[in-house]
Amino acid sequence: MERQEIDDELSANGARELLASTSAAHLAYIGKDGAPRVVPVGFYWTGDRFVISTATTSPKVTALSARPDVALAIDGGDTPGQARALSIRGQASVEAAAEFEQNVRAMYDRMARIAIRPTWVRFWDFGAGRMPRFLQELAEQSQS
């Protein structure tokens, strides 16, 4: 996916609202044992990358150092008409988080900063009719 397409998805009506309204997401990655994992995480969107901070001893730090391909899901809305979602694929890089580490030293001795640069993004707004093509086709068929 081209950078402009990624930017267009992240700039879509509702996508920026979704990013501003939550800091919770689900991170999918391949564990050290080769099995898939999906874990809840907090994130911060920098405008270029999704940043997740965690303890350096976290299993995801080891796994992402070996296999950096990830997916991130960010959801919002309490009803089908309000349902919005961002589906993101990307590459994670693991770095030390010195500044953040100083602020949370009481919780962890050392922190790792996981930065995810999106390589593919889709924004879904089900109430506005922005949904996967197969669902759009089913909705159109049921209305005929």
C-alpha positions as CSV (number, residue, x, y, z in Angstrom):
1,M,0.0,0.0,0.0
2,E,1.4,3.4,-0.9
3,R,2.0,6.0,1.8
4,Q,-0.7,8.3,0.3
5,E,-3.3,5.5,0.6
6,I,-2.3,5.0,4.2
7,D,-2.6,8.7,5.0
8,D,-6.0,8.9,3.2
9,E,-7.3,6.0,5.3
10,L,-6.0,7.6,8.5
11,S,-7.5,11.0,7.5
12,A,-10.9,9.6,6.6
13,N,-13.9,11.1,8.4
14,G,-14.1,9.4,11.7
15,A,-10.7,7.8,11.6
16,R,-9.0,10.8,13.3
17,E,-11.9,10.9,15.8
18,L,-11.4,7.3,16.6
19,L,-7.7,7.8,17.1
20,A,-8.3,10.8,19.4
21,S,-11.1,9.0,21.4
22,T,-9.2,6.0,22.6
23,S,-5.7,4.8,23.6
24,A,-6.7,1.1,23.7
25,A,-6.0,-1.4,20.9
26,H,-5.3,-5.1,20.3
27,L,-1.9,-6.1,19.0
28,A,-1.5,-9.3,17.0
29,Y,2.0,-10.8,16.6
30,I,3.7,-14.2,16.3
31,G,5.0,-15.5,19.7
32,K,8.4,-17.0,20.3
33,D,6.8,-20.4,20.0
34,G,5.4,-19.6,16.5
35,A,1.8,-19.4,17.7
36,P,-0.2,-16.2,17.1
37,R,-1.0,-13.8,19.9
38,V,-3.5,-11.0,20.3
39,V,-3.0,-8.8,23.4
40,P,-4.6,-5.6,24.6
41,V,-2.3,-2.7,24.6
42,G,-2.3,1.1,25.2
43,F,-1.0,3.1,22.3
44,Y,-0.1,6.7,21.3
45,W,-0.4,7.8,17.7
46,T,2.4,10.2,16.7
47,G,1.0,11.0,13.3
48,D,3.5,8.6,11.8
49,R,3.7,5.6,14.1
50,F,1.7,3.8,16.7
51,V,3.8,3.7,19.9
52,I,3.4,1.1,22.6
53,S,5.5,1.1,25.8
54,T,6.0,-2.1,27.8
55,A,8.5,-3.7,30.1
56,T,11.7,-5.0,28.4
57,T,10.9,-8.4,29.9
58,S,7.5,-8.6,28.1
59,P,7.2,-11.6,25.9
60,K,6.2,-9.4,23.0
61,V,9.5,-7.6,23.1
62,T,11.4,-10.8,22.5
63,A,8.9,-12.0,19.8
64,L,8.9,-8.7,17.9
65,S,12.7,-8.5,17.9
66,A,12.7,-11.8,16.0
67,R,9.5,-11.3,13.9
68,P,8.5,-7.6,13.5
69,D,5.3,-8.1,11.4
70,V,2.3,-7.0,13.4
71,A,-1.4,-6.1,13.1
72,L,-3.2,-3.6,15.3
73,A,-7.0,-3.3,15.7
74,I,-8.6,-0.1,17.2
75,D,-12.4,-0.2,17.7
76,G,-15.0,2.1,18.9
77,G,-18.8,2.5,19.1
78,D,-21.5,1.0,21.2
79,T,-24.1,0.1,18.6
80,P,-23.8,-1.3,15.0
81,G,-24.6,2.2,13.6
82,Q,-21.7,3.7,15.7
83,A,-19.2,0.9,15.0
84,R,-15.9,2.1,13.7
85,A,-12.6,0.3,13.3
86,L,-9.1,0.8,12.1
87,S,-7.2,-2.3,10.9
88,I,-3.5,-1.7,10.6
89,R,-0.6,-3.9,9.5
90,G,3.0,-2.9,9.9
91,Q,6.5,-3.4,11.0
92,A,7.4,-3.0,14.7
93,S,10.8,-1.8,15.9
94,V,11.8,-2.2,19.5
95,E,13.9,0.5,21.2
96,A,14.8,1.6,24.7
97,A,12.4,4.2,26.1
98,A,14.6,6.2,28.3
99,E,12.4,9.3,28.8
100,F,9.3,7.3,29.3
101,E,11.2,5.0,31.6
102,Q,12.0,7.8,33.9
103,N,8.3,8.7,34.3
104,V,7.2,5.1,35.2
105,R,10.2,3.8,37.1
106,A,7.9,2.9,40.0
107,M,6.1,0.4,37.9
108,Y,9.0,-1.2,35.8
109,D,12.7,-1.0,36.2
110,R,13.2,-0.7,32.4
111,M,10.9,0.0,29.5
112,A,10.9,-0.8,25.8
113,R,9.3,1.4,23.2
114,I,7.6,-0.5,20.3
115,A,7.0,1.7,17.3
116,I,4.8,0.5,14.5
117,R,5.0,2.1,11.1
118,P,1.8,1.3,9.2
119,T,2.3,-0.5,5.9
120,W,-1.4,-1.1,5.3
121,V,-4.5,0.5,6.8
122,R,-8.3,0.3,6.4
123,F,-10.8,2.4,8.2
124,W,-14.4,1.0,8.6
125,D,-17.4,3.1,9.6
126,F,-20.3,0.7,9.5
127,G,-23.0,3.3,10.3
128,A,-21.8,5.5,7.4
129,G,-21.7,2.5,5.0
130,R,-17.9,2.3,4.9
131,M,-17.4,-1.5,5.2
132,P,-15.7,-4.4,3.6
133,R,-16.9,-5.0,0.0
134,F,-18.4,-8.4,0.8
135,L,-20.6,-6.9,3.6
136,Q,-21.6,-4.0,1.3
137,E,-22.7,-6.5,-1.3
138,L,-24.7,-8.5,1.3
139,A,-26.4,-5.4,2.5
140,E,-27.3,-4.4,-1.1
141,Q,-28.6,-7.9,-1.8
142,S,-30.8,-7.9,1.3
143,Q,-32.3,-4.6,0.3
144,S,-33.3,-5.8,-3.2
